[in-house]
Amino acid sequence: MSDSFAARQSMTRRTACRGALAALAALPVVIEPARAQALPHLSEQDPQAKALGYLENAKKVDAKANPTYKPDQTCANCLLLQGKTGDAYRPCNLFPGKLVASAGWCKAWVKKP
């Protein structure tokens, strides 16, 4: 084996390793949106949702039964909501594995700073 062949072979391995590392680093960016889309929507009948008074539409909140509720409060402007701004359904820290309606509300609402 000549020195030039060995040098080319090591460059190929190095290039392959860099490419593999770059692909692994990009994998979460590709997988995360697909995983979020696969999550089910939180049902208002879910026991935890019921306990927190979750509703998919904040306009349906009974203000008398929920004295802390204000008309401008929705999941979209809650600190606990995650995901991409503008999406109709997004992950929430309170309901792992489920998506909540951005237009929704629950008793755990916390204003975003």
C-alpha positions as CSV (number, residue, x, y, z in Angstrom):
1,M,0.0,0.0,0.0
2,S,1.4,3.4,-1.0
3,D,1.5,6.4,1.3
4,S,-0.8,8.4,-0.9
5,F,-3.4,5.6,-0.9
6,A,-3.2,5.5,3.0
7,A,-3.6,9.3,3.2
8,R,-6.7,9.2,0.9
9,Q,-8.2,6.4,2.9
10,S,-7.8,8.2,6.2
11,M,-9.3,11.4,4.7
12,T,-12.3,9.4,3.6
13,R,-12.8,8.0,7.1
14,R,-12.4,11.4,8.6
15,T,-14.9,12.9,6.2
16,A,-17.3,10.0,6.9
17,C,-17.0,10.6,10.6
18,R,-17.7,14.3,10.3
19,G,-20.7,13.6,8.1
20,A,-22.1,11.0,10.6
21,L,-21.6,13.4,13.5
22,A,-23.4,16.2,11.6
23,A,-26.3,13.9,10.7
24,L,-26.6,12.8,14.4
25,A,-26.6,16.5,15.5
26,A,-29.4,17.4,13.0
27,L,-31.5,14.3,13.9
28,P,-33.4,16.0,16.8
29,V,-34.4,18.9,14.6
30,V,-35.9,16.5,12.1
31,I,-37.6,14.2,14.6
32,E,-39.0,16.7,17.0
33,P,-41.7,18.2,14.7
34,A,-42.7,14.8,13.6
35,R,-43.1,13.6,17.2
36,A,-45.1,16.6,18.2
37,Q,-47.5,16.0,15.3
38,A,-48.0,12.4,16.4
39,L,-49.1,13.4,20.0
40,P,-52.9,13.1,20.7
41,H,-54.9,16.2,21.6
42,L,-55.8,16.5,25.3
43,S,-59.4,15.7,26.0
44,E,-61.4,17.9,28.3
45,Q,-62.6,14.6,29.8
46,D,-59.1,13.6,30.8
47,P,-59.0,13.4,34.6
48,Q,-56.0,15.8,35.0
49,A,-57.6,18.2,32.5
50,K,-60.9,18.1,34.5
51,A,-59.0,18.7,37.8
52,L,-57.4,21.8,36.3
53,G,-60.5,23.0,34.6
54,Y,-59.0,22.7,31.1
55,L,-61.2,23.9,28.2
56,E,-60.2,23.9,24.5
57,N,-61.8,27.3,24.1
58,A,-61.0,29.9,26.7
59,K,-64.2,31.8,25.7
60,K,-66.2,29.1,27.3
61,V,-64.6,29.5,30.8
62,D,-67.2,30.2,33.5
63,A,-65.7,33.3,35.2
64,K,-67.9,32.8,38.3
65,A,-66.5,29.3,38.9
66,N,-62.9,30.4,38.0
67,P,-62.4,33.8,39.7
68,T,-58.7,34.0,38.6
69,Y,-59.7,33.8,34.9
70,K,-59.3,37.0,32.8
71,P,-60.7,37.2,29.2
72,D,-57.2,37.8,27.8
73,Q,-55.8,34.5,29.2
74,T,-55.3,31.6,26.8
75,C,-52.8,28.7,26.6
76,A,-51.1,30.6,23.8
77,N,-49.9,33.3,26.3
78,C,-49.2,30.9,29.2
79,L,-45.7,30.3,30.4
80,L,-46.3,26.5,30.5
81,L,-47.1,26.1,26.8
82,Q,-44.2,24.9,24.6
83,G,-43.8,24.5,20.9
84,K,-44.0,26.7,17.9
85,T,-45.9,30.0,18.3
86,G,-48.9,30.1,16.0
87,D,-49.7,26.3,16.1
88,A,-53.3,25.5,17.0
89,Y,-52.2,22.6,19.3
90,R,-48.9,22.6,21.2
91,P,-47.3,20.6,24.0
92,C,-47.8,21.8,27.6
93,N,-45.6,21.1,30.6
94,L,-48.6,20.1,32.6
95,F,-49.8,17.4,30.2
96,P,-46.9,15.4,29.0
97,G,-47.5,13.4,25.9
98,K,-50.5,15.4,24.9
99,L,-51.2,18.6,22.9
100,V,-53.4,21.4,24.2
101,A,-55.3,23.9,22.2
102,S,-53.5,27.3,22.0
103,A,-57.0,28.9,22.3
104,G,-57.6,26.9,25.5
105,W,-57.3,27.7,29.2
106,C,-56.8,25.9,32.6
107,K,-56.5,27.0,36.3
108,A,-52.7,26.6,36.2
109,W,-52.4,29.5,33.6
110,V,-49.2,31.6,34.3
111,K,-48.4,34.8,32.4
112,K,-45.4,34.7,30.1
113,P,-42.8,37.3,31.2
